[in-house]
Amino acid sequence: MQVVFAALAVMSLTTVVNAAAPAKPKGLGDPGALTSLKVEPNLAKKGITMRGRDARQQLYITGVYSSGQLRDFTHKVKFSVAPAGVLKVDATGLATPSADGVAVVTATAGGKSSTLKITVEGVTRQIPINFKNQIVPIFTKLGCNSGGCHGKASGQNGFKLSLLGFYPGDDYEFLVKEGRGRRLSSASPGESLLLLKAVGRSPHGGGKRMDVDSHEYRLIYRWVEQGMPRGSAADPVVSSIKCYPVTRVMDRGSDQQITTLATYSDGTVEDVTRMALYEANDTEMAEATVTGLIKTLDLAGEVAIMARYQGQVSTFRATIPLGATVANLPAEKNLVDKAVFGKLKLLGIPASPVADDATFLRRVYVDVTGGLPSAKEVAKFLADEDPKKRDKAIDRLLDSSEYADYFTNKWNMVLRNKKRGNDDTGSTYAFYRWIWNSLYNNKPYDEFVREIIAASGQWTESPGVVWFREVDQVNEQVEDTAQLFLGLRIQCARCHHHPFEKWSQNDYYGFSAFFSRVTKKNVTLAGFSRQARDRRIVHNPGAATAKNPRSGDNLKPTGLGSPALEIPADHDPRQYLADWMARKDNPFFAHALVNRYWKHFFDRGIVEPEDDMRATNPPSNPELLNGLAQHFIASKFDIKGLVRLICQSNTYQLSSLPNDYNLKDKQNFSRYYPKR
């Protein structure tokens, strides 16, 4: 017996050794010969102008290959400048001015070279340093005004700054005038408490934040030396930023230097690469250094790097192919397969095969009804030879009461329908039954949402008003509406400009104006105590406005990213909100719902997290998300139709078993992802 087991062990080992190892994915593959270099950015094709002694310009060098591939050469080239004395370029591609003039920067590598003309002006001019545009960004870059340091509401160790520098006027008061001006000394700038702590010469809970020979130190030193000029309200402000290149196809384990340019309200453009903050939306795929150098890791897919500066955001997107051969993909049954399989071909990630009938049936039962098929149902399905049997099974489940049961429970949680006391029993159950009937009868989603956010009356006649029982404050109504139905997290904008998005306090309070005329009235129902909470939701006629608590501006109802609306005083603004949501050109409403449902079926949203659909967190497959949203709108917001489309796709029906190449894939749906 021992001999037999030994023989089997040897055979098993031999099988493993002799098994053909999968070919190593080629990634981008052989780029071919280097044909040229390009010094960038050169947007106007006329070179770059650097203004003032504090200007900096991050260059990035692109190598162009015979295959058409583009690869970053910034840290591989040798830089030279002619004539000397106008500017310097270090090994990382950072250009700094020395004197007024015009110089040509040459980058050389691999027998190729490229040039860029740079004009330097204003180096000798003594221009006052601008507190808002030059000093405040330093505090943000170094983390001084973050929520965990001096930017928190109570400040830190007696010193407070506005969160992320959103209110530079307050920062100036805190820094220059508070504490009898003890933090700064224009007579001896280097002995200013602010700088002593920052360079580690005086005890500082945040530790050393900068070096004496750093750009940041020199700016603050000169600002203090100049007498701490404040600037004026007429000074230009940053209106937008943009990363260059915008996108790039990169190998795993490769680098890409990016440049971030800020455009000001007066039209001027400034390089802010070294002052911007960078963050990857998937840190398992890429990371970014403080200098804007992007480093991809071992996973294939798409990753976005968010850059933020002075309340503005931009993204750089990297496509990282695996490069394996993609053959024998399942048939494309609908728009889902077209988008997903097209992406897999682009990335070189082979898909797993379609799952067998038993696996499919178990999966679709669990995902559509929350339960398992009976043994009899399994046997009948496996014996059925109808090629349409999977589609028919999906239809049967969608028509079942179990479908409505399952998804009602999910929506019940999302809408926070819960009983808090005996008096809530009737209303809680009424709202539950309303959700159930809406889903079972396939009420169009836009009507479903309208009957919640614009509900009026009492729960016995309009169960949707129960939602207002849990979200009874205007800020809760605003934030839940945005997050649940638009996929947007705007909570931050209630107090300050959103740090990762474009939403301002005006956006927040303009949106809140839709709910400004909602009023609650107590009613006593037979069988309920007089202590029952507000039961009736009514529209109180009047001008719908909301006040920005900081500026004092009264704002009219405004859809996010849309113009303000003129609403007659006797009209309920919430109906206008529902109209705005259901518009075909609304960029949020349909996208949020299809992404939420996609996550239910695949355990991962096309945008992840599913309710954080910001510009700096783009979808892993834009074609898929847009296709689903457009289909949903065209179907007049048919939820069952959306579920049917997803479940009928071969993408949904793929096996969960990985092949040699897609085990690590977690965003491209090359297989069915196991769920917890």
Phi and psi in degrees as a GROMACS rama.xvg file:
@    title "Ramachandran Plot"
@    xaxis  label "Phi"
@    yaxis  label "Psi"
@TYPE xy
-62.4386  -35.9349  GLN-2
-64.3675  -40.6925  VAL-3
-62.7698  -46.9486  VAL-4
-62.4049  -38.8069  PHE-5
-63.4978  -41.6248  ALA-6
-63.8549  -42.3967  ALA-7
-62.9757  -39.0822  LEU-8
-63.2003  -42.6865  ALA-9
-63.706  -43.0227  VAL-10
-61.7507  -42.4325  MET-11
-63.0409  -44.6026  SER-12
-63.2941  -40.6979  LEU-13
-63.2721  -39.7159  THR-14
-61.6187  -43.0795  THR-15
-63.8849  -44.679  VAL-16
-65.0266  -40.3004  VAL-17
-82.4939  -12.7458  ASN-18
-62.5282  135.49  ALA-19
-69.568  121.502  ALA-20
-70.5251  141.869  ALA-21
-62.6809  144.27  PRO-22
-61.8109  140.009  ALA-23
-67.8706  128.253  LYS-24
-56.6996  139.455  PRO-25
-86.8868  -7.24512  LYS-26
62.1588  -130.956  GLY-27
-71.3312  -21.0263  LEU-28
81.6362  -175.988  GLY-29
-64.6193  120.805  ASP-30
-76.2819  -14.4722  PRO-31
87.4378  -153.3  GLY-32
-89.3536  143.951  ALA-33
-70.8338  120.087  LEU-34
-101.979  -28.1003  THR-35
-165.814  165.973  SER-36
-120.874  153.339  LEU-37
-133.488  128.566  LYS-38
-90.2308  123.125  VAL-39
-133.684  163.116  GLU-40
-81.4089  146.818  PRO-41
-141.461  63.8343  ASN-42
-64.0988  -41.4556  LEU-43
-88.9438  -1.15884  ALA-44
60.4699  20.3148  LYS-45
-122.727  13.77  LYS-46
89.5192  -167.36  GLY-47
-125.991  144.32  ILE-48
-114.088  127.1  THR-49
-108.1  126.979  MET-50
-115.695  121.8  ARG-51
91.7398  157.23  GLY-52
-69.0446  -18.8108  ARG-53
-95.097  2.01207  ASP-54
-67.8631  147.361  ALA-55
-138.27  147.916  ARG-56
-136.057  118.336  GLN-57
-87.4572  120.474  GLN-58
-96.5947  150.284  LEU-59
-132.737  142.604  TYR-60
-111.614  127.55  ILE-61
-108.125  127.088  THR-62
-94.3724  128.237  GLY-63
-105.271  128.355  VAL-64
-109.068  163.131  TYR-65
-62.8314  -24.5247  SER-66
-78.2574  -8.35141  SER-67
95.3333  -7.00778  GLY-68
-68.4357  147.122  GLN-69
-116.159  130.096  LEU-70
-134.695  148.813  ARG-71
-75.808  130.196  ASP-72
-119.081  10.7596  PHE-73
-53.6219  -41.7836  THR-74
-96.7332  10.6629  HIS-75
-113.243  -15.1656  LYS-76
-90.2148  164.749  VAL-77
-106.636  127.461  LYS-78
-96.4206  142.611  PHE-79
-139.224  152.696  SER-80
-130.093  133.103  VAL-81
-138.915  134.76  ALA-82
-73.8041  159.671  PRO-83
-70.1662  155.616  ALA-84
98.1709  -11.9727  GLY-85
-87.6054  -43.8464  VAL-86
-156.669  166.659  LEU-87
-124.242  147.84  LYS-88
-127.062  121.915  VAL-89
-86.6333  -178.262  ASP-90
-67.1009  -16.8296  ALA-91
-92.6016  0.226944  THR-92
89.5235  12.7881  GLY-93
-88.6871  120.888  LEU-94
-98.5832  134.204  ALA-95
-129.785  141.072  THR-96
-79.8562  150.749  PRO-97
-121.158  -38.7687  SER-98
-156.359  159.54  ALA-99
-63.4687  146.176  ASP-100
150.47  -174.221  GLY-101
-123.051  131.629  VAL-102
-135.398  158.866  ALA-103
-114.618  124.32  VAL-104
-94.3468  129.534  VAL-105
-116.391  130.874  THR-106
-112.323  130.059  ALA-107
-130.496  135.099  THR-108
-167.324  144.524  ALA-109
57.5355  31.17  GLY-110
78.3792  5.25924  GLY-111
-118.086  155.758  LYS-112
-147.517  159.775  SER-113
-148.737  154.357  SER-114
-127.677  159.393  THR-115
-148.01  130.026  LEU-116
-84.3929  131.925  LYS-117
-125.845  126.369  ILE-118
-101.487  130.71  THR-119
-115.009  130.883  VAL-120
-144.374  153.385  GLU-121
78.3193  17.6304  GLY-122
-66.5869  -38.2184  VAL-123
-87.783  -8.92844  THR-124
-72.6169  135.072  ARG-125
-89.348  81.7796  GLN-126
-89.4622  128.246  ILE-127
-57.598  136.573  PRO-128
-72.9196  134.956  ILE-129
-89.6652  120.327  ASN-130
-60.5536  -49.0393  PHE-131
-66.2378  -42.2095  LYS-132
-92.8154  -16.6735  ASN-133
-121.67  -32.4285  GLN-134
-91.7432  -47.8013  ILE-135
-56.5906  -41.5694  VAL-136
-59.7602  -25.8107  PRO-137
-65.7411  -43.3265  ILE-138
-61.3576  -37.0155  PHE-139
-70.5483  -45.0128  THR-140
-60.6622  -40.571  LYS-141
-87.4009  -0.676425  LEU-142
82.8322  7.92241  GLY-143
-65.1851  -34.4215  CYS-144
-104.196  24.3627  ASN-145
-76.4453  167.301  SER-146
-66.0008  -19.4169  GLY-147
-93.8258  0.972982  GLY-148
-129.32  -131.566  CYS-149
-71.8554  -9.69919  HIS-150
-83.7867  -7.27689  GLY-151
-71.9309  163.355  LYS-152
-56.4318  -36.2328  ALA-153
-93.6032  0.232564  SER-154
72.6451  -166.029  GLY-155
-141.291  120.67  GLN-156
52.5146  43.0547  ASN-157
82.8953  2.33434  GLY-158
-124.401  124.793  PHE-159
-120.824  144.25  LYS-160
-129.363  156.32  LEU-161
-69.4861  146.202  SER-162
-58.7768  121.134  LEU-163
56.7132  20.6838  LEU-164
72.2473  24.2418  GLY-165
-71.1389  -18.8279  PHE-166
-127.388  78.8905  TYR-167
-62.3991  -27.6402  PRO-168
-62.1252  -41.4894  GLY-169
-65.9798  -41.136  ASP-170
-60.2585  -39.6688  ASP-171
-62.2421  -43.6304  TYR-172
-62.7589  -45.7439  GLU-173
-59.9034  -41.5332  PHE-174
-82.5494  -43.8257  LEU-175
-91.8937  -38.8589  VAL-176
-106.39  -27.8162  LYS-177
-68.9853  149.218  GLU-178
65.798  30.08  GLY-179
58.0007  31.5725  ARG-180
68.8356  22.503  GLY-181
-72.2344  -12.9115  ARG-182
-83.5847  -16.3317  ARG-183
-133.879  146.185  LEU-184
-138.472  104.695  SER-185
-69.9007  -22.462  SER-186
-72.4994  -31.3131  ALA-187
-143.087  76.7284  SER-188
-53.4241  -40.5209  PRO-189
-65.394  -18.0557  GLY-190
-97.6863  7.54692  GLU-191
-63.2969  136.73  SER-192
-57.7526  -36.4015  LEU-193
-57.2388  -46.0591  LEU-194
-77.8382  -36.3445  LEU-195
-59.8524  -42.2804  LEU-196
-70.9455  -39.4637  LYS-197
-65.1995  -32.9157  ALA-198
-97.7437  3.85737  VAL-199
85.3895  13.5662  GLY-200
-86.1987  -11.1556  ARG-201
-134.782  144.378  SER-202
-52.7199  134.283  PRO-203
-148.329  122.062  HIS-204
-59.3626  -27.6066  GLY-205
-86.6025  -0.672514  GLY-206
74.029  -171.387  GLY-207
-72.3045  131.055  LYS-208
-113.868  -17.272  ARG-209
-157.515  163.889  MET-210
-99.1525  157.007  ASP-211
-64.1161  -30.3959  VAL-212
-94.4298  15.7667  ASP-213
-84.0894  158.486  SER-214
-58.6732  -41.3214  HIS-215
-64.838  -42.6745  GLU-216
-62.8625  -45.0589  TYR-217
-62.2103  -38.8867  ARG-218
-64.4154  -48.9783  LEU-219
-64.2378  -41.1854  ILE-220
-57.762  -49.329  TYR-221
-68.227  -34.9338  ARG-222
-62.7558  -44.3686  TRP-223
-64.9054  -42.5905  VAL-224
-60.546  -34.8252  GLU-225
-76.8599  -3.15714  GLN-226
95.0002  21.0661  GLY-227
57.0871  57.6248  MET-228
-59.5771  141.053  PRO-229
-92.6212  -28.1133  ARG-230
86.41  -175.109  GLY-231
-132.994  166.502  SER-232
-65.1568  -19.8423  ALA-233
-83.1024  -7.06585  ALA-234
-61.9777  143.03  ASP-235
-63.0831  151.83  PRO-236
-122.835  159.2  VAL-237
-69.1456  123.851  VAL-238
-101.876  -22.8947  SER-239
-166.853  159.624  SER-240
-131.168  158.937  ILE-241
-149.651  138.358  LYS-242
-91.8907  142.558  CYS-243
-130.898  135.314  TYR-244
-65.8754  159.293  PRO-245
-71.868  -38.5684  VAL-246
-148.361  158.692  THR-247
-158.576  141.07  ARG-248
-87.227  123.8  VAL-249
-128.369  150.169  MET-250
-75.5385  156.798  ASP-251
-64.6223  140.271  ARG-252
71.8428  29.3997  GLY-253
-119.759  172.791  SER-254
-117.825  154.758  ASP-255
-148.602  117.542  GLN-256
-78.8675  133.82  GLN-257
-116.677  160.205  ILE-258
-119.179  136.432  THR-259
-116.067  121.36  THR-260
-111.135  136.348  LEU-261
-105.689  134.071  ALA-262
-106.017  129.582  THR-263
-95.5387  167.426  TYR-264
-63.4383  -19.7695  SER-265
-94.3672  6.66364  ASP-266
92.962  -10.3284  GLY-267
-71.7254  153.546  THR-268
-122.845  136.437  VAL-269
-135.459  140.436  GLU-270
-75.9349  125.837  ASP-271
-126.273  23.8764  VAL-272
-53.5141  -46.306  THR-273
-80.6099  -7.99597  ARG-274
-104.94  -13.6322  MET-275
-77.6234  160.591  ALA-276
-106.471  144.238  LEU-277
-126.65  143.883  TYR-278
-155.382  131.476  GLU-279
-84.0003  142.759  ALA-280
-79.6695  -8.79792  ASN-281
-143.007  100.652  ASP-282
-74.8682  -5.1523  THR-283
-86.0851  -9.85186  GLU-284
-106.839  -32.7805  MET-285
-159.284  161.01  ALA-286
-139.35  157.986  GLU-287
-127.275  137.842  ALA-288
-87.7978  171.21  THR-289
-67.6089  -15.3355  VAL-290
-95.2702  4.09878  THR-291
84.7749  20.972  GLY-292
-92.62  120.613  LEU-293
-95.1402  131.365  ILE-294
-122.766  116.98  LYS-295
-81.838  153.28  THR-296
-106.996  -141.421  LEU-297
-97.4016  -10.0767  ASP-298
-90.7851  143.342  LEU-299
-91.0838  153.935  ALA-300
141.72  -150.229  GLY-301
-125.646  140.059  GLU-302
-137.042  145.469  VAL-303
-113.619  136.812  ALA-304
-107.744  118.651  ILE-305
-86.8967  131.91  MET-306
-111.52  136.197  ALA-307
-135.987  141.72  ARG-308
-157.742  124.94  TYR-309
52.1705  42.778  GLN-310
80.9994  1.97931  GLY-311
-110.896  151.567  GLN-312
-132.905  154.487  VAL-313
-152.367  166.76  SER-314
-133.526  147.783  THR-315
-110  132.283  PHE-316
-114.07  131.695  ARG-317
-114.261  128.4  ALA-318
-99.3001  124.852  THR-319
-120.765  97.0057  ILE-320
-76.748  148.62  PRO-321
-80.9546  -39.8645  LEU-322
86.0148  13.1257  GLY-323
-77.0517  160.361  ALA-324
-72.6204  128  THR-325
-108.308  108.278  VAL-326
-135.268  161.342  ALA-327
59.1783  39.5224  ASN-328
-67.9643  147.606  LEU-329
-60.1741  163.64  PRO-330
-63.8032  147.612  ALA-331
-84.2916  107.915  GLU-332
-89.0359  -25.1347  LYS-333
-162.175  -170.851  ASN-334
-62.9673  -27.4823  LEU-335
-61.5586  -50.7095  VAL-336
-65.2475  -38.2061  ASP-337
-60.5355  -44.9133  LYS-338
-71.3752  -44.3347  ALA-339
-70.2265  -48.0827  VAL-340
-68.8247  -32.0811  PHE-341
-62.94  -39.7496  GLY-342
-67.7225  -38.9001  LYS-343
-64.4341  -37.0561  LEU-344
-64.8249  -43.1921  LYS-345
-61.2675  -41.4638  LEU-346
-86.3504  -13.3181  LEU-347
69.3404  45.9997  GLY-348
-118.509  108.943  ILE-349
-67.266  141.758  PRO-350
-86.2202  152.927  ALA-351
-69.7774  159.986  SER-352
-71.9251  168.46  PRO-353
-67.1255  138.92  VAL-354
-68.5294  156.925  ALA-355
-72.5323  171.026  ASP-356
-60.7179  -42.0638  ASP-357
-63.7565  -42.6235  ALA-358
-64.6765  -44.8683  THR-359
-58.6708  -47.0835  PHE-360
-62.837  -44.278  LEU-361
-61.4919  -43.9206  ARG-362
-62.4488  -48.7975  ARG-363
-70.1943  -32.3597  VAL-364
-63.2278  -48.4991  TYR-365
-62.4618  -43.9272  VAL-366
-75.7206  -29.1961  ASP-367
-98.3549  -31.9659  VAL-368
-119.448  -12.0142  THR-369
77.8512  7.73792  GLY-370
-131.184  -177.806  GLY-371
-108.49  150.934  LEU-372
-70.2187  152.386  PRO-373
-74.9846  163.645  SER-374
-59.6279  -36.8446  ALA-375
-65.8424  -42.1179  LYS-376
-65.4316  -38.0708  GLU-377
-64.3408  -47.7247  VAL-378
-61.2738  -42.2375  ALA-379
-64.6934  -41.3354  LYS-380
-66.8313  -43.0087  PHE-381
-66.8044  -30.0022  LEU-382
-82.6281  -16.2925  ALA-383
-71.8498  128.307  ASP-384
-102.52  7.10215  GLU-385
-67.5456  122.166  ASP-386
-63.8723  -15.874  PRO-387
-97.7163  12.1951  LYS-388
-64.3287  -30.9929  LYS-389
-68.4932  -44.0708  ARG-390
-62.3157  -40.0014  ASP-391
-67.3546  -35.8978  LYS-392
-64.2967  -40.9919  ALA-393
-60.6875  -45.0915  ILE-394
-62.6047  -42.2815  ASP-395
-60.0357  -43.2007  ARG-396
-67.4577  -38.4769  LEU-397
-66.503  -26.1903  LEU-398
-87.3428  -1.89821  ASP-399
-86.9668  156.619  SER-400
-69.6262  -26.4751  SER-401
-63.7393  -35.0985  GLU-402
-59.6714  -48.7844  TYR-403
-64.6509  -38.8321  ALA-404
-57.6042  -49.6371  ASP-405
-65.532  -50.839  TYR-406
-75.2689  -24.054  PHE-407
-64.261  -40.6237  THR-408
-61.7059  -38.8081  ASN-409
-67.8784  -46.3683  LYS-410
-67.9037  -32.2723  TRP-411
-57.9404  -40.7035  ASN-412
-72.0247  -43.1511  MET-413
-60.8137  -39.2733  VAL-414
-89.153  5.63025  LEU-415
58.4696  40.536  ARG-416
-84.4603  108.234  ASN-417
-145.597  151.023  LYS-418
-93.4368  125.821  LYS-419
-107.81  -6.81043  ARG-420
-171.514  173.605  GLY-421
-60.9347  -32.5985  ASN-422
-69.9584  -13.6977  ASP-423
-90.3293  -6.87904  ASP-424
-57.8636  -50.5349  THR-425
-63.6127  -46.1132  GLY-426
-68.8967  -39.6539  SER-427
-62.1814  -44.8744  THR-428
-70.2127  -36.0495  TYR-429
-62.2772  -42.0216  ALA-430
-65.8905  -40.9081  PHE-431
-59.3169  -47.4301  TYR-432
-66.0061  -34.7541  ARG-433
-64.3397  -44.5456  TRP-434
-60.6877  -44.957  ILE-435
-58.9406  -50.4772  TRP-436
-62.5203  -37.7261  ASN-437
-62.4447  -43.6091  SER-438
-73.9789  -42.4235  LEU-439
-63.0503  -41.4198  TYR-440
-88.5156  2.77035  ASN-441
58.8178  48.5257  ASN-442
-59.8079  133.669  LYS-443
-53.1969  138.929  PRO-444
-61.7883  -35.7755  TYR-445
-64.8832  -35.8439  ASP-446
-70.0929  -39.3985  GLU-447
-56.4619  -47.4411  PHE-448
-69.9977  -41.0629  VAL-449
-57.9785  -41.648  ARG-450
-73.2029  -5.66362  GLU-451
-99.0054  -59.4874  ILE-452
-72.354  -22.9733  ILE-453
-110.912  19.3194  ALA-454
-64.6395  141.031  ALA-455
-139.216  156.937  SER-456
100.828  -152.456  GLY-457
-118.864  165.662  GLN-458
-64.2961  -22.4759  TRP-459
-68.6582  -24.0598  THR-460
-113.549  -23.3231  GLU-461
-143.282  83.8449  SER-462
-57.659  -22.7409  PRO-463
-61.0291  -19.2288  GLY-464
-66.1889  -17.3139  VAL-465
-61.58  -28.504  VAL-466
-56.7988  -38.0595  TRP-467
-71.285  -14.7637  PHE-468
-67.7218  -39.0176  ARG-469
-85.9898  -37.639  GLU-470
-104.812  70.9617  VAL-471
-91.0264  -4.4814  ASP-472
-103.684  147.414  GLN-473
-58.1025  -41.5909  VAL-474
-63.2074  -34.152  ASN-475
-68.7404  -39.8006  GLU-476
-62.992  -42.4535  GLN-477
-63.7024  -50.8401  VAL-478
-72.0795  -37.5237  GLU-479
-67.7311  -41.7669  ASP-480
-59.6638  -46.1923  THR-481
-65.4558  -44.4395  ALA-482
-75.9171  -43.2996  GLN-483
-76.0783  -42.7196  LEU-484
-104.353  -14.7195  PHE-485
-119.827  -9.23636  LEU-486
70.4243  26.5488  GLY-487
-120.815  132.207  LEU-488
-100.287  100.644  ARG-489
-108.865  12.0876  ILE-490
-55.4666  -39.714  GLN-491
-58.4803  -35.26  CYS-492
-71.4287  -6.88358  ALA-493
-64.6087  -34.8799  ARG-494
-109.656  -24.7881  CYS-495
-162.737  169.568  HIS-496
-57.8955  137.142  HIS-497
-62.7879  128.096  HIS-498
-69.6943  -23.9456  PRO-499
-116.013  8.18663  PHE-500
-143.937  177.198  GLU-501
-87.6579  -3.56332  LYS-502
-74.7105  129.454  TRP-503
-105.452  176.753  SER-504
-63.1378  -33.99  GLN-505
-62.8207  -39.1638  ASN-506
-62.2563  -43.9344  ASP-507
-62.5388  -51.1057  TYR-508
-77.2531  -25.971  TYR-509
-64.0285  -38.509  GLY-510
-69.9662  -37.689  PHE-511
-67.7913  -20.7917  SER-512
-61.9859  -23.6938  ALA-513
-60.9354  -27.2944  PHE-514
-104.51  7.78042  PHE-515
-71.8016  -18.1542  SER-516
-105.147  12.8191  ARG-517
-77.8952  128.576  VAL-518
-130.07  146.644  THR-519
-111.102  140.814  LYS-520
-131.047  136.492  LYS-521
-76.2255  139.273  ASN-522
-133.437  149.205  VAL-523
-104.663  121.412  THR-524
-102.568  148.082  LEU-525
-57.0749  129.786  ALA-526
89.9869  -1.10281  GLY-527
-116.804  151.659  PHE-528
-74.4952  163.407  SER-529
-71.2434  -12.1528  ARG-530
-86.349  3.33126  GLN-531
-56.475  145.211  ALA-532
-73.0977  176.386  ARG-533
-50.13  130.253  ASP-534
-112.534  -30.0217  ARG-535
-108.754  130.339  ARG-536
-106.744  127.016  ILE-537
-132.227  156.562  VAL-538
-91.4366  123.1  HIS-539
-92.9268  107.16  ASN-540
-55.879  143.414  PRO-541
152.886  173.991  GLY-542
-68.2479  124.173  ALA-543
-85.6079  110.822  ALA-544
-144.962  162.842  THR-545
-139.762  140.018  ALA-546
-94.4159  129.342  LYS-547
-71.3671  114.813  ASN-548
-65.3237  -20.0674  PRO-549
-87.9562  -48.179  ARG-550
-87.6542  -22.0791  SER-551
82.4054  0.657865  GLY-552
-70.2882  136.815  ASP-553
-91.3265  119.065  ASN-554
-107.795  138.709  LEU-555
-82.5752  160.895  LYS-556
-56.0196  128.307  PRO-557
-141.53  120.983  THR-558
-66.9929  146.76  GLY-559
-60.4336  122.451  LEU-560
77.4556  12.0098  GLY-561
-124.638  166.128  SER-562
-69.889  157.285  PRO-563
-66.4277  151.586  ALA-564
-107.618  145.406  LEU-565
-97.2424  112.172  GLU-566
-118.621  124.301  ILE-567
-55.9953  146.857  PRO-568
-62.1097  -26.319  ALA-569
-92.9157  5.95773  ASP-570
-102.007  143.816  HIS-571
-78.9128  115.994  ASP-572
-59.6766  -25.5548  PRO-573
-65.9395  -28.5119  ARG-574
-67.4473  -35.3765  GLN-575
-69.4797  -35.408  TYR-576
-62.5405  -44.8919  LEU-577
-63.2437  -38.0424  ALA-578
-61.4681  -45.4737  ASP-579
-61.999  -41.9283  TRP-580
-60.0877  -42.1812  MET-581
-82.7031  -1.51836  ALA-582
-62.2618  144.444  ARG-583
-63.1081  -27.4975  LYS-584
-94.6749  8.25909  ASP-585
-68.773  122.856  ASN-586
-82.6004  -0.277941  PRO-587
-117.245  -43.7394  PHE-588
-59.6687  -59.2287  PHE-589
-67.3423  -38.896  ALA-590
-59.9563  -40.244  HIS-591
-65.388  -42.0574  ALA-592
-69.3708  -45.8136  LEU-593
-66.8087  -32.5819  VAL-594
-68.6115  -39.341  ASN-595
-63.0346  -44.0963  ARG-596
-71.0811  -35.758  TYR-597
-59.9923  -42.3944  TRP-598
-63.1292  -36.8734  LYS-599
-57.598  -42.5454  HIS-600
-84.2977  -23.9915  PHE-601
-118.061  -2.33935  PHE-602
68.8371  7.23001  ASP-603
-152.985  132.063  ARG-604
-75.984  159.756  GLY-605
-65.0249  -33.9825  ILE-606
-111.103  129.83  VAL-607
-130.34  127.559  GLU-608
-63.4968  158.252  PRO-609
-70.1104  -19.338  GLU-610
-111.352  28.9107  ASP-611
-130.407  59.689  ASP-612
-91.6727  71.8661  MET-613
-102.587  164.157  ARG-614
-61.0665  -29.1209  ALA-615
-88.8156  5.8527  THR-616
-132.33  68.2625  ASN-617
-70.6062  163.027  PRO-618
-67.5306  148.883  PRO-619
-70.4729  -23.6189  SER-620
-141.608  87.7763  ASN-621
-58.1801  -38.3809  PRO-622
-61.3835  -40.3598  GLU-623
-66.2304  -48.623  LEU-624
-62.7166  -46.4531  LEU-625
-65.7371  -39.2661  ASN-626
-63.0239  -44.5357  GLY-627
-63.8089  -42.5165  LEU-628
-64.4465  -43.9676  ALA-629
-64.4268  -40.234  GLN-630
-63.0736  -41.2627  HIS-631
-64.1447  -42.5884  PHE-632
-65.6895  -45.4456  ILE-633
-62.6883  -29.1071  ALA-634
-82.7484  5.05399  SER-635
62.8235  42.5967  LYS-636
62.581  48.9693  PHE-637
-85.6556  104.539  ASP-638
-68.3934  -44.9042  ILE-639
-61.9439  -36.334  LYS-640
-63.5949  -36.8264  GLY-641
-65.5589  -45.9965  LEU-642
-60.9861  -42.5272  VAL-643
-61.2273  -44.4397  ARG-644
-59.8367  -45.4654  LEU-645
-65.7561  -48.9073  ILE-646
-70.5873  -27.4489  CYS-647
-76.5688  -15.7649  GLN-648
-70.5825  149.194  SER-649
-69.2777  -23.1983  ASN-650
-59.7301  -46.9918  THR-651
-66.1738  -31.3179  TYR-652
-90.8189  7.62087  GLN-653
-66.2772  154.164  LEU-654
-67.9998  151.663  SER-655
-84.6182  -10.5314  SER-656
-73.9565  126.074  LEU-657
-75.9909  156.797  PRO-658
-98.7328  -165.104  ASN-659
-68.333  -12.8413  ASP-660
-122.441  -17.8592  TYR-661
-109.764  14.9763  ASN-662
-60.1829  -39.8474  LEU-663
-87.9839  -7.10519  LYS-664
-68.4921  126.654  ASP-665
-132.509  9.14376  LYS-666
-137.495  -5.87238  GLN-667
-111.182  -0.462336  ASN-668
61.0256  40.8322  PHE-669
-77.1626  -7.92939  SER-670
-155.338  169.577  ARG-671
-80.1898  122.426  TYR-672
-80.444  127.595  TYR-673
-59.2731  144.461  PRO-674
-109.439  157.247  LYS-675
